[in-house]
Amino acid sequence: AQVAQLFLRQNPNDVEAQRLAAGLAIQAQDWRGALRMLRAVRAQIGDNDAVLMADLARAALESGEGVAARAYAAHAYRLMPGNPITADMLGWVMLRTGQKGSATIDLLEKAVALAPAVPALQMHLGQAYAAAGRKGEARIALGRAAAAPGFTGRQEARDALAAL
């Protein structure tokens, strides 16, 4: 992390260094720092990078900027509607900003259909099912997430299962 920060200080306009630093900020859950760096990348490369837009959506959501998160996530999905990351991010942002309807679940189901082995997608879908009162389906999706070896959100999935 220190090497990346040093390189970024010496090369402040290097897009790859900015993205690396933003990724490190995301890992550290420094959402405001990540958002600032990702916005700097966007200023340089524009709006046509779906992964960048999805990262912006996550950082904005975690920073409490729900409206911006929704706009970033929707744009990412428009750029790559067949990508599980963009489908999940839009559905997750919708869920976290209070939209618990069928459109949210449809997006999260699509993400899981595209990448069924990704436990974070299963967890998001399970949480959406739970919010919609679909406890049986929630148990299945959350159970898959909770059983995934090495998944950093295993305890969160277990807690969500216990709350059903």
N, C-alpha and C positions, 0 to 999 in steps of 0.2 A: 504494500500500500504506500509506503514511504517513497519507494522508487517511482511509482506512478505519479505521485504528487510532485516530486522533484522534476520529473520529465515535463509534467504539465506546466509547472512554473516557468520552465525554460522554453517551452513550446506552447504558449497559451491558445493558439489557434489550431492545434493538431486535433482533428476530429476523433481519431481513434484513441488518443490519450484521454480526451474528454469522456468518451464512451466508457473506457476502462475505469476511469475515476468515478463515473456515475454508477457503474456496476458495483464497484466497491462500496459506494455510499448506500446502495440498495441492500447489499449484504449486511451492512452495519445498521440497517434500518434508520439511516439518516435521510429521511424522506425529503426534507426541505433542501438539503444539500444536493441530493440526487435530482430533484426537480429543477434546481437552478442550473446544474450542469447539463441536463437533458435539454432544457430550453436553449442553452447556448449552442448545443449541437444542432437543434432544429433551426436556429437562426442562420447557421452556416449551410445546412444541406437541404432545408425545406421540409415539406410535409409528406413526401412520397415514400417514406420508410415505415412500413407497418410495424416492425419490431420497435422502432423508436417511439412511434405513437402509442403502442401498448405499454412500453416502459413509462412514458409520460403519464398515461392514464393511471397506472399503479401508484406512481409517486404522488400524483395530484390527489388521488383518493386517500392515500395514507396521510397526506398533509391536510386533509379536511376540505379540499377543493373539489367537491362533488360535481359541480356543473362543468368545470374544466375537465375532470376525469371522464365524464360522460362524452364530452365532445371529442377528446383524444381517442377514447375507446371506439366510438362510432366511426371515426375516420379510419382507424386501424382496420376495423372490420370491413369497411367499404373497399380498402386497398387489397385485402386478402381474406375474402369471406370463406375460403376453404381451408383456413389455417386454424388449428385447435387453440393456439395461443390467443389469436384475435377474437375468436368466438367466446372463449372462456372469459377473457378480460371484459368484453362488453357485457356479458351476462353477469359477471361478478360485480362490476360497477353498478349495474342496474339493481341487483339484489341489495347491495350495501347502501344504495341511495333510496331504498324504500319501494322499489318496483318488484313485487313478488308474483307477478302474473305469469301467464303462459309464455309470453315472449321471452322472458328471462329464462325460464326452464327450457324452452326450445333451444336457445343458444348454448346453454350448459350441456344439454343432452347431445347437441351436435359436437361440441368440443370432446366429450367423452367418446362418442362414436368414432371420431377421427383419431383419438389417442387414448384408448381404453386402459393402457398400462400406466398412465401418469396419475399418481395418487392425488396430487393437488386438484386435478380436474374432477376426480371422483368426490373429493371432499366438498368442493364448491357446489357440485350438483346435489350432494346429500344435504347440504345446508339449505339449498333452494327448495328441495322437496320438503324438508322440515318446516320451513317458513310457510309453505303452501298447505301444510297439514297432511302431506302425503308420507306418513310415518313409515309405512312398509318399504317404500322405495328409498326413503332416507336411510333406513337401517342397512339396506343392501349397499348403497354407494358409500356411506360412512364406514361400513364394515370393511369394504375393500381398501379404503384409505388407511384405516387403523391397522390393517394387517400387512401393509406394504413395508418390507424391511428397508431400513435406511431413510424412510420418509421423515423429514424434520417436523412435519405437522401431525405425527401419529397421536400425540397426546391430545392435541386439539380435536382430532377426529374422535378419539375415545370419549372426550368430555362431551362432544356433541351427541354421540350415541347414548351416553348415560342420561342426557337431558331429555331424550325422546319420551 
